[in-house]
């Protein structure tokens, strides 16, 4: 399948909120300690606020005009500090594809579009954070050349 990828614009908030539902349900199931139930209006307001910033960029994948996925990228700027140099990078913060359309290249197309667009703006560093249980996304990212950078651990209870 060849999906059409377009930039998300103001007015797409509810569409983005609905597309997010596929991923939010998985997160709720796998990590109820980190995620909560939300509503479409609540999410739409959140996406609307992001669409109005200069640091968030979103793209929507459509198949024959039907929205089937999206990606959210956030551009970060960090000033030099005693530990680190100046840094300008992009974080691919959310990727969602309707389960009926997975394994058809849509996630790949979304990631590649985001990369191409932020590179036009001179951003070379691109990062993605993914939950450890999300092996399908890890495989996609590895196929696209991403490599693990950090590993985050958590301690649920005292080992003593």
C-alpha positions in Angstrom: 0.0 0.0 0.0 1.1 3.5 -0.7 -0.2 5.9 1.9 -0.2 9.7 1.4 1.5 11.6 4.1 0.5 15.2 4.8 1.3 17.7 7.5 -1.2 17.9 10.3 -2.8 21.3 10.6 -5.1 23.2 13.0 -8.4 21.4 12.6 -6.8 17.9 12.8 -6.9 17.8 16.6 -9.8 15.3 16.9 -8.4 13.1 14.1 -5.1 12.9 15.9 -6.8 12.2 19.2 -8.7 9.3 17.6 -5.6 7.9 16.0 -3.8 8.1 19.3 -6.4 5.7 20.8 -4.7 2.6 19.2 -1.4 3.3 21.1 -3.0 4.6 24.2 -4.9 1.4 24.7 -1.7 -0.7 24.5 0.0 1.6 26.9 -2.9 1.4 29.4 -2.8 -2.3 29.2 0.9 -2.7 29.5 1.7 0.2 31.8 -1.4 1.3 33.8 1.0 2.8 36.4 2.2 5.3 33.8 -0.9 5.9 31.6 -4.5 6.9 32.3 -7.8 6.8 30.5 -8.5 10.0 28.6 -11.2 11.4 26.4 -11.1 12.5 22.7 -11.9 16.2 23.7 -9.1 16.2 26.3 -6.6 14.8 23.7 -7.9 17.0 21.0 -7.2 20.1 23.2 -3.7 18.8 23.9 -3.0 18.2 20.2 -4.4 21.6 19.4 -2.0 23.3 21.8 0.9 21.4 20.2 -0.2 22.4 16.7 0.0 26.0 17.8 3.7 25.8 18.9 6.8 26.2 16.8 8.5 23.2 18.3 5.9 20.4 17.5 5.4 19.0 14.0 2.9 16.3 13.1 2.2 14.3 10.0 -0.9 12.1 9.1 -0.9 9.1 6.9 -4.0 8.6 4.8 -5.1 5.7 2.6 -7.7 6.9 0.0 -8.4 9.9 2.2 -8.9 7.7 5.4 -6.5 8.6 8.2 -4.6 5.5 9.2 -1.6 6.8 11.3 0.4 9.8 12.5 3.7 10.8 13.9 4.5 13.6 16.3 8.0 15.2 16.3 9.2 17.7 18.9 12.2 19.9 18.3 14.4 20.6 21.3 17.1 23.1 21.9 19.5 22.9 24.9 22.0 25.5 25.8 25.5 24.6 26.7 26.0 23.8 30.4 29.0 22.5 32.5 28.2 18.9 31.4 27.0 19.2 27.8 27.5 21.3 24.7 24.7 23.2 22.9 22.4 20.8 21.3 19.5 21.0 18.7 17.7 17.8 18.0 14.3 16.3 17.2 12.5 13.7 19.2 10.0 11.4 17.4 7.6 11.4 20.4 4.6 9.5 19.1 4.0 7.1 16.3 0.6 5.4 15.8 -0.8 3.2 13.0 -4.2 1.7 12.9 -3.8 -2.0 13.6 -5.6 -2.9 10.4 -2.9 -1.0 8.4 0.2 -2.2 10.2 3.0 -4.1 8.4 2.3 -2.2 5.2 5.1 0.4 5.4 3.0 3.2 6.9 5.1 3.5 10.1 8.2 3.5 8.0 6.8 6.2 5.7 5.8 8.4 8.6 9.3 8.1 10.2 11.1 8.8 6.9 8.8 11.8 6.3 9.5 13.3 9.7 13.3 12.7 9.3 13.3 14.4 5.8 11.3 17.4 7.0 13.4 18.1 10.1 16.6 17.7 8.1 15.4 20.4 5.8 15.5 22.6 8.8 19.1 21.6 9.5 18.4 19.2 12.3 20.7 16.2 12.1 20.2 14.5 15.5 17.0 12.5 15.7 15.9 10.4 18.7 13.0 8.2 19.6 12.0 6.8 23.0 10.1 3.6 23.1 8.7 1.4 25.9 10.7 -1.8 26.4 7.6 -3.9 25.5 7.2 -2.3 22.1 9.3 -4.7 20.1 7.6 -4.1 16.7 8.6 -0.4 16.9 12.1 -1.3 18.0 12.5 -3.6 14.9 11.2 -0.8 12.6 13.6 1.7 14.1 16.6 -0.7 13.8 15.7 -1.3 10.1 15.8 2.5 9.6 19.3 2.8 11.2 18.4 3.9 14.7 20.5 2.4 17.5 19.9 2.3 21.3 21.4 5.3 23.0 20.4 5.0 26.7 18.6 2.4 28.8 16.3 3.5 31.6 15.8 1.2 34.6 13.1 1.4 37.3 12.9 0.0 40.7 9.3 -1.0 41.7 10.1 -2.0 45.2 13.0 -2.0 47.6 15.5 -4.9 46.9 16.2 -5.1 50.7 
